[in-house]
């Protein structure tokens, strides 16, 4: 193992490491991926790993190369990750279906999605943006525990937006992080963080521009809304939501009717429909039926009716746009 640590500007923490040992690689990845496991398969291409990290208070910019064939399992992160594959093969499995990330692709991996990746001789860039940084750029309340926006897993919305994100990302790396004076300027780093946050919002599917402040009302309502949005993929019940809100089920229903003019279960359904809508628009390669089932809709005729009621068109109409 060889390690090279740059002379660090006080505002950018830089680290470069080159490894040839699996255990050392796993320990290094553990500093980036919470509670992860690394499984190495026997058909090794090149038993080495290199990682370059540039970390600031608002974002992290990394390049990783793993010369092995293996699987990484890690807990969901609290930051948005934007990944560009530059070599090898990567298949993302954390959304319940296989999603190949081809070389040259750029993909948004939202906070809250488990990191489950099958890779072979992979090389990729990764930009991580904190929830507070995105909220600040949008003028929304900064609350990392319950951000007001949601990103969808998938590629940029259009080729031109993908091109825009590439330009922003390269500018930050080449003109800010690689410029010693800019990298030591709080003003330049703050502007770079803002550019990355705005670029991500512009380029990748999300509801950030529509997301407003958190619902007004008592703390129990905010806790319930946060629980629903964080656990919408899971088979949660009214009792689960009420427990998270720290009130009884009947009281919770009254609170939702009074402040949101709906019920907790109908609110949950709308959140799930929004996720389905975002994933269909992202053209992830998964079928509409698969996406709907991943978000808890098992009756396709009812799902289609709910979807049309919410968006005024069929899921297939959305997919064809």
C-alpha positions as CSV (number, residue, x, y, z in Angstrom):
1,X,0.0,0.0,0.0
2,X,1.2,3.5,-0.8
3,X,-0.5,6.7,0.4
4,X,-0.1,10.3,-0.7
5,X,-1.7,13.1,1.2
6,X,-1.5,16.6,-0.4
7,X,-0.4,19.7,1.3
8,X,-4.0,20.5,2.3
9,X,-5.6,23.9,1.9
10,X,-7.6,24.4,5.1
11,X,-10.9,24.4,3.3
12,X,-10.4,21.3,1.0
13,X,-9.4,17.9,2.5
14,X,-7.5,16.0,-0.1
15,X,-6.5,12.3,0.0
16,X,-5.0,10.0,-2.6
17,X,-4.5,6.3,-1.9
18,X,-3.4,3.3,-4.0
19,X,-4.0,-0.2,-2.6
20,X,-3.4,-3.8,-3.6
21,X,-4.9,-5.5,-0.5
22,X,-8.6,-6.3,-0.3
23,X,-8.8,-5.8,3.4
24,X,-7.2,-2.4,3.2
25,X,-9.5,-1.5,0.4
26,X,-12.5,-2.5,2.4
27,X,-11.3,-0.4,5.3
28,X,-10.8,2.6,3.0
29,X,-14.2,2.2,1.5
30,X,-15.7,2.0,5.0
31,X,-14.7,5.7,5.5
32,X,-16.9,6.6,2.5
33,X,-19.7,4.0,2.8
34,X,-21.4,3.5,6.1
35,X,-21.6,-0.1,7.4
36,X,-20.6,-1.6,4.0
37,X,-19.6,-5.1,3.0
38,X,-17.2,-5.8,0.1
39,X,-17.3,-9.2,-1.6
40,X,-14.5,-10.0,-4.0
41,X,-15.0,-12.6,-6.7
42,X,-12.1,-14.8,-7.8
43,X,-11.9,-13.6,-11.4
44,X,-9.7,-10.6,-10.6
45,X,-8.6,-8.4,-13.4
46,X,-6.1,-6.2,-11.6
47,X,-5.7,-6.6,-7.8
48,X,-5.4,-2.9,-7.2
49,X,-7.5,0.1,-6.2
50,X,-7.0,3.9,-6.3
51,X,-9.1,6.5,-4.7
52,X,-8.8,10.3,-5.0
53,X,-11.0,12.4,-2.6
54,X,-11.5,16.2,-2.5
55,X,-13.9,17.0,0.4
56,X,-15.4,20.4,1.4
57,X,-18.1,21.3,3.8
58,X,-20.8,21.4,1.1
59,X,-19.7,18.7,-1.4
60,X,-17.3,15.9,-2.0
61,X,-15.6,15.1,-5.4
62,X,-14.0,11.7,-5.8
63,X,-12.5,9.4,-8.4
64,X,-12.4,5.6,-7.7
65,X,-10.9,2.7,-9.7
66,X,-11.4,-0.9,-8.5
67,X,-9.6,-3.5,-10.6
68,X,-11.7,-6.4,-9.2
69,X,-14.9,-8.1,-9.8
70,X,-17.1,-7.9,-6.8
71,X,-20.2,-6.6,-4.9
72,X,-20.5,-3.6,-2.5
73,X,-23.4,-3.5,0.0
74,X,-23.8,-0.3,2.0
75,X,-26.4,1.6,4.0
76,X,-28.3,4.5,2.4
77,X,-26.4,7.8,2.5
78,X,-27.9,11.2,3.5
79,X,-26.3,13.0,0.5
80,X,-27.2,13.0,-3.2
81,X,-24.6,11.2,-5.3
82,X,-24.0,11.9,-9.0
83,X,-22.0,9.2,-10.6
84,X,-20.2,9.1,-14.0
85,X,-18.9,5.8,-15.2
86,X,-15.6,6.1,-17.1
87,X,-14.6,2.5,-17.4
88,X,-15.5,-1.1,-16.6
89,X,-19.0,-2.4,-15.7
90,X,-21.3,-1.4,-12.9
91,X,-24.8,-2.7,-12.2
92,X,-26.9,-0.9,-9.4
93,X,-29.1,-3.2,-7.5
94,X,-30.3,-1.0,-4.6
95,X,-33.7,0.0,-6.1
96,X,-35.0,-3.6,-6.3
97,X,-34.1,-4.2,-10.0
98,X,-30.9,-4.5,-12.0
99,X,-29.9,-1.1,-13.5
100,X,-26.7,-1.2,-15.6
101,X,-24.7,2.0,-15.6
102,X,-22.9,2.0,-19.0
103,X,-19.6,3.7,-19.6
104,X,-20.2,7.4,-20.2
105,X,-23.5,7.5,-18.3
106,X,-24.2,10.0,-15.5
107,X,-26.7,8.9,-12.9
108,X,-28.3,10.5,-9.8
109,X,-28.4,8.2,-6.8
110,X,-30.7,9.9,-4.2
111,X,-30.2,9.9,-0.5
112,X,-32.0,7.0,1.2
113,X,-31.3,4.3,-1.5
114,X,-29.2,1.4,-0.2
115,X,-25.9,1.1,-2.0
116,X,-25.9,-2.3,-3.6
117,X,-23.5,-2.5,-6.6
118,X,-22.1,-5.3,-8.7
119,X,-18.9,-4.1,-10.4
120,X,-16.0,-5.4,-12.6
121,X,-12.8,-3.4,-13.2
122,X,-14.7,-0.2,-12.6
123,X,-13.6,3.4,-12.8
124,X,-16.0,6.3,-11.9
125,X,-16.3,9.9,-10.8
126,X,-18.6,10.7,-7.9
127,X,-19.9,14.0,-6.6
128,X,-21.8,14.1,-3.3
129,X,-23.9,17.1,-2.4
130,X,-25.2,17.6,1.1
131,X,-29.0,18.1,1.7
132,X,-28.4,21.4,3.3
133,X,-26.4,22.6,0.4
134,X,-29.2,21.8,-2.1
135,X,-31.9,23.4,0.2
136,X,-29.8,26.5,0.6
137,X,-29.3,26.9,-3.1
138,X,-33.1,26.6,-3.6
139,X,-33.9,29.0,-0.8
140,X,-35.7,26.2,1.1
141,X,-35.3,25.6,4.9
142,X,-32.1,23.7,5.5
143,X,-33.0,20.6,7.4
144,X,-30.8,17.6,6.6
145,X,-33.2,15.3,8.6
146,X,-36.1,16.1,6.4
147,X,-35.3,17.9,3.1
148,X,-38.2,19.4,1.2
149,X,-37.1,17.9,-2.2
150,X,-36.8,14.4,-3.7
151,X,-34.6,13.2,-6.5
152,X,-35.4,10.2,-8.7
153,X,-32.8,7.5,-9.4
154,X,-31.7,7.8,-13.0
155,X,-29.9,9.7,-15.7
156,X,-30.2,13.4,-16.6
157,X,-33.6,14.5,-17.9
158,X,-32.3,15.4,-21.4
159,X,-29.0,15.2,-23.4
160,X,-28.6,19.0,-23.1
161,X,-29.1,18.9,-19.4
162,X,-26.6,16.1,-19.2
163,X,-24.2,18.3,-21.1
164,X,-24.8,21.2,-18.7
165,X,-24.1,19.0,-15.7
166,X,-20.8,17.8,-17.3
167,X,-19.7,21.3,-17.8
168,X,-20.5,22.4,-14.3
169,X,-18.8,19.3,-12.8
170,X,-15.6,19.8,-14.9
171,X,-15.5,23.5,-14.1
172,X,-15.6,22.8,-10.3
173,X,-12.9,20.2,-10.6
174,X,-10.6,21.9,-13.1
175,X,-11.0,25.6,-12.2
176,X,-11.7,25.5,-8.5
177,X,-10.4,22.3,-6.8
178,X,-7.3,22.2,-9.0
179,X,-6.6,26.0,-8.6
180,X,-4.8,26.4,-5.2
181,X,-6.0,30.0,-4.7
182,X,-9.6,29.2,-5.6
183,X,-9.5,26.1,-3.5
184,X,-8.4,28.2,-0.5
185,X,-11.1,30.8,-1.0
186,X,-14.3,30.4,1.0
187,X,-16.2,32.5,-1.6
188,X,-15.1,30.4,-4.5
189,X,-15.9,27.1,-2.7
190,X,-19.3,28.4,-1.6
191,X,-20.0,29.4,-5.2
192,X,-18.8,26.0,-6.5
193,X,-21.1,24.2,-4.0
194,X,-24.0,26.4,-5.1
195,X,-23.2,25.7,-8.8
196,X,-23.2,21.9,-8.2
197,X,-26.4,22.0,-6.3
198,X,-28.2,24.1,-8.9
199,X,-26.7,22.0,-11.7
200,X,-28.0,18.8,-10.1
201,X,-31.4,20.2,-9.6
202,X,-31.5,21.4,-13.3
203,X,-30.1,18.3,-14.8
204,X,-31.6,15.3,-12.9
205,X,-35.3,14.4,-12.3
206,X,-36.6,15.8,-9.0
207,X,-39.3,17.8,-7.4
208,X,-37.1,20.5,-6.0
209,X,-38.4,23.4,-8.0
210,X,-42.0,22.5,-7.0
211,X,-41.2,21.6,-3.4
212,X,-42.2,24.3,-1.0
213,X,-41.8,24.7,2.7
214,X,-42.8,21.9,5.0
215,X,-46.5,21.7,5.9
216,X,-47.5,24.2,8.5
217,X,-49.1,22.6,11.5
218,X,-48.0,20.8,14.7
219,X,-44.8,18.8,15.0
220,X,-46.8,15.6,14.9
221,X,-47.8,16.4,11.3
222,X,-44.2,17.2,10.2
223,X,-43.0,13.9,11.8
224,X,-45.8,12.0,10.0
225,X,-45.0,13.6,6.6
226,X,-41.2,12.9,7.1
227,X,-41.9,9.3,8.0
228,X,-44.2,8.8,5.0
229,X,-41.7,10.3,2.6
230,X,-38.7,8.4,4.0
231,X,-40.5,5.0,4.2
232,X,-42.9,5.2,1.2
233,X,-41.3,2.1,-0.5
234,X,-42.0,0.0,2.6
235,X,-45.4,-1.6,3.5
236,X,-46.2,0.9,6.2
237,X,-49.6,1.2,7.9
238,X,-51.6,4.0,9.5
239,X,-50.5,2.6,12.9
240,X,-46.8,2.9,11.8
241,X,-47.3,6.5,10.7
242,X,-49.1,7.4,13.9
243,X,-46.4,5.8,16.0
244,X,-43.8,7.9,14.2
245,X,-45.9,11.0,14.7
246,X,-46.3,10.2,18.4
247,X,-50.1,10.4,18.3
248,X,-52.9,8.0,18.0
249,X,-54.3,6.9,14.6
250,X,-57.6,8.8,15.0
251,X,-55.8,12.0,16.2
252,X,-53.4,11.7,13.2
253,X,-56.3,11.4,10.7
254,X,-57.9,14.5,12.2
255,X,-54.6,16.4,12.0
256,X,-54.2,15.5,8.3
257,X,-57.8,16.5,7.5
258,X,-57.4,19.8,9.3
259,X,-54.1,20.9,7.8
260,X,-53.8,19.0,4.5
261,X,-57.4,18.2,3.6
262,X,-56.5,14.5,3.1
263,X,-55.8,11.3,5.1
264,X,-52.4,9.8,6.0
265,X,-53.0,6.9,3.7
266,X,-54.1,9.1,0.7
267,X,-51.0,11.2,1.3
268,X,-48.9,8.1,1.3
269,X,-50.4,7.0,-2.0
270,X,-49.7,10.4,-3.6
271,X,-46.0,10.2,-2.4
272,X,-45.7,6.8,-4.0
273,X,-47.4,8.0,-7.2
274,X,-44.9,10.9,-7.4
275,X,-42.0,8.4,-7.1
276,X,-43.5,6.2,-9.8
277,X,-44.0,9.3,-12.0
278,X,-40.4,10.4,-11.6
279,X,-39.0,7.0,-12.4
280,X,-41.1,6.6,-15.5
281,X,-39.9,10.0,-16.7
282,X,-36.3,9.0,-16.0
283,X,-36.6,6.1,-18.5
284,X,-34.6,3.8,-16.3
285,X,-35.3,0.7,-18.5
286,X,-37.6,-0.9,-15.9
287,X,-41.2,-1.6,-17.0
288,X,-44.1,0.5,-15.7
289,X,-45.5,-2.6,-13.9
290,X,-42.1,-3.2,-12.2
291,X,-41.8,0.4,-11.1
292,X,-45.4,0.4,-9.8
293,X,-44.9,-2.8,-7.8
294,X,-41.6,-1.5,-6.3
295,X,-43.6,1.4,-4.9
296,X,-46.4,-0.9,-3.4
297,X,-49.0,-0.9,-6.2
298,X,-50.0,-4.5,-6.8
299,X,-53.3,-4.0,-8.6
300,X,-52.4,-2.5,-11.9
301,X,-55.9,-1.4,-12.9
302,X,-56.3,0.5,-9.6
303,X,-52.8,1.9,-10.1
304,X,-53.7,3.2,-13.6
305,X,-56.8,4.8,-12.2
306,X,-54.9,6.5,-9.4
307,X,-52.2,7.7,-11.7
308,X,-54.7,9.2,-14.2
309,X,-56.5,10.9,-11.4
310,X,-53.3,12.5,-10.1
311,X,-51.6,13.4,-13.4
312,X,-54.4,13.5,-16.0
313,X,-52.9,10.9,-18.2
314,X,-51.9,7.2,-18.3
315,X,-48.5,6.0,-17.2
316,X,-47.8,5.0,-20.8
317,X,-48.6,8.5,-21.9
318,X,-45.9,9.8,-19.5
319,X,-43.4,7.2,-20.7
320,X,-44.0,8.2,-24.4
321,X,-43.3,11.9,-23.8
